[in-house]
Amino acid sequence: MTTNDKAQRATVQIGPLSVDGFQMPDGSYRMSQTSAADAVGIGRQNVSDFLRSKAIKALLGEGYTGQIFEIEVDSTEQRRGQARINAVPLEVVVAYWHWQSHRGNKQALQLCIALATETLERRFDTAFGVERSESERNAILTQRLQQTESALSTLGEAYAEPDVLRERVTRLEQQLRDAGIDPWQLPTEESNDG
């Protein structure tokens, strides 16, 4: 394999996160399974499990095979790291982060919201002729992630009380059923006379 047949590695800044990104010889991009998992605070095995699940086919279509690409990285750079990496396309990384968000991973939800907002903002910037440097964009993304974390924390606290109340109602309903009473049965006329 010549150097041109190997993937090139670069550090990609995503707000406060730094991930290793790989450019394939055909110009497409990949991220290692480890980087995809680390970005949302989960172990690499979780990405492998996701790639074997029905969820990925639901998100990316029945034709998707969940393929993991073992890529060879150009080792002429003086960087630490393996010469071969298990990597996935960016669309799989995004689907994985959304799936984790759907499953309640707050770190994944924060990342998805911040990146989706940045994507829209880039399009609006283009439409209005606004130019920003990547360092400005990363600073804004970092700030958005912090704001979203704070908002989700507050939201979690706001929903904690209704969750407790819901649990109490469920427990009370079960106690009534255990006593032979249907909690949702309308009172009969006989019970109103007494």
For each residue, the residues with C-beta under 8 A, 3 or more apart:
1: 5 6 72
2: 5 6
3: 6 74 76
4: 25
5: 1 2 25 72
6: 1 2 3 25 71 72 73 74 75
7: 22 23 24 25 30 71 72 73 74 85 87
8: 22 23 73 74
9: 20 21 22 73 74 77 79 81
10: 20 21 22 23
11: 18 19 20 21
12: 18 19 20 21 31
13: 17 18 134 138
14: 17 18 19 39 111 115 138 141
15: 114 138 141 142 144 145
16: 138 141 142 145
17: 13 14 39
18: 11 12 13 14
19: 11 12 14 31 32 35 38 39
20: 9 10 11 12 31 32 35 81 85
21: 9 10 11 12 29 30 31 35
22: 7 8 9 10 29 30 31 32 71 73 85 87
23: 7 8 10 27 28 29
24: 7 27 28 29 30 71
25: 4 5 6 7
26:
27: 23 24
28: 23 24 89
29: 21 22 23 24 89 90
30: 7 21 22 24 69 71 85 87 88 89 90
31: 12 19 20 21 22 35 36 87 88 90 93
32: 19 20 22 35 36 85 86 87
33: 36 37 44 47 48 68 86 87 88
34: 37 38 44 86
35: 19 20 21 31 32 38 39
36: 31 32 33 39 40 47 88 92 93 96 97
37: 33 34 40 42 43 44 45 46 47
38: 19 34 35 41 42 44
39: 14 17 19 35 36 97 107 111
40: 36 37 96 97 100 105 107 108 111
41: 38 105 107
42: 37 38 46 47 100 105
43: 37 46
44: 33 34 37 38 47 48
45: 37 48 49
46: 37 42 43 49 50
47: 33 36 37 42 44 50 51 88 96
48: 33 44 45 51 52 68
49: 45 46 52 53
50: 46 47 53 55 56 96 99
51: 47 48 56 66 67 68 88 92
52: 48 49 66
53: 49 50 56 66
54: 57 58
55: 50 58 59 99
56: 50 51 53 59 60 64 66 92 95 96 99
57: 54 60 61 62 64 66
58: 54 55
59: 55 56 95 98 99
60: 56 57 64 91 92 95
61: 57 64
62: 57
63:
64: 56 57 60 61
65:
66: 51 52 53 56 57
67: 51
68: 33 48 51 86 87 88
69: 30 86 87 88 89
70: 84 85 86 87
71: 6 7 22 24 30 84 85 87
72: 1 5 6 7 83 84
73: 6 7 8 9 22 81 82 83 84 85
74: 3 6 7 8 9 77
75: 6 83
76: 3
77: 9 74
78:
79: 9
80:
81: 9 20 73 85
82: 73 85
83: 72 73 75
84: 70 71 72 73
85: 7 20 22 30 32 70 71 73 81 82
86: 32 33 34 68 69 70
87: 7 22 30 31 32 33 68 69 70 71
88: 30 31 33 36 47 51 68 69 92 93 96
89: 28 29 30 69 92 93
90: 29 30 31 93 94
91: 60 94 95
92: 36 51 56 60 88 89 95 96
93: 31 36 88 89 90 96 97
94: 90 91 97 98 112
95: 56 59 60 91 92 98 99
96: 36 40 47 50 56 88 92 93 99 100
97: 36 39 40 93 94 100 101 108 111 112
98: 59 94 95 101 102 108 112
99: 50 55 56 59 95 96 102 103
100: 40 42 96 97 103 105 107 108
101: 97 98 104 105 108 109 111 112
102: 98 99
103: 99 100
104: 101
105: 40 41 42 100 101 108 109
106: 109 110 149 152 156
107: 39 40 41 100 110 111
108: 40 97 98 100 101 105 111 112
109: 101 105 106 112 113 148 152
110: 106 107 113 114 145 148 149 152
111: 14 39 40 97 101 107 108 114 115 145
112: 94 97 98 101 108 109 115 116
113: 109 110 116 117 144 148
114: 15 110 111 117 118 141 144 145 148
115: 14 111 112 118 119 141
116: 112 113 119 120
117: 113 114 120 121 144
118: 114 115 121 122 137 140 141 144
119: 115 116 122 123
120: 116 117 123 124
121: 117 118 124 125 140
122: 118 119 125 126 137
123: 119 120 126 127
124: 120 121 127 128 130
125: 121 122 128 129 130 131 132
126: 122 123 129 130
127: 123 124
128: 124 125
129: 125 126
130: 124 125 126
131: 125
132: 125 136 137 140
133: 136 137
134: 13 137 138
135: 138 139
136: 132 133 139 140
137: 118 122 132 133 134 140 141
138: 13 14 15 16 134 135 141 142
139: 135 136 142 143
140: 118 121 132 136 137 143 144
141: 14 15 16 114 115 118 137 138 144 145
142: 15 16 138 139 145 146
143: 139 140 146 147
144: 15 113 114 117 118 140 141 147 148
145: 15 16 110 111 114 141 142 148 149
146: 142 143 149 150
147: 143 144 150 151
148: 109 110 113 114 144 145 151 152
149: 106 110 145 146 152 153
150: 146 147 153 154
151: 147 148 154 155
152: 106 109 110 148 149 155 156
153: 149 150 156 157
154: 150 151 157 158
155: 151 152 158 159
156: 106 152 153 159 160
157: 153 154 160
158: 154 155 161
159: 155 156 162 163
160: 156 157 163 164
161: 158 164 165
162: 159 165 166
163: 159 160 166 167
164: 160 161 167 168
165: 161 162 168 169
166: 162 163 169 170
167: 163 164 170 171
168: 164 165 171 172
169: 165 166 172 173
170: 166 167 173 174
171: 167 168 174 175
172: 168 169 175 176 183
173: 169 170 176 177 183
174: 170 171 177 178
175: 171 172 178 179
176: 172 173 179 181 182 183
177: 173 174 180 181 182 183
178: 174 175
179: 175 176
180: 177
181: 176 177 185
182: 176 177 185
183: 172 173 176 177
184:
185: 181 182
186:
187: 191 192
188: 191 192
189: 192 193
190: 193 194
191: 187 188 194
192: 187 188 189
193: 189 190
194: 190 191
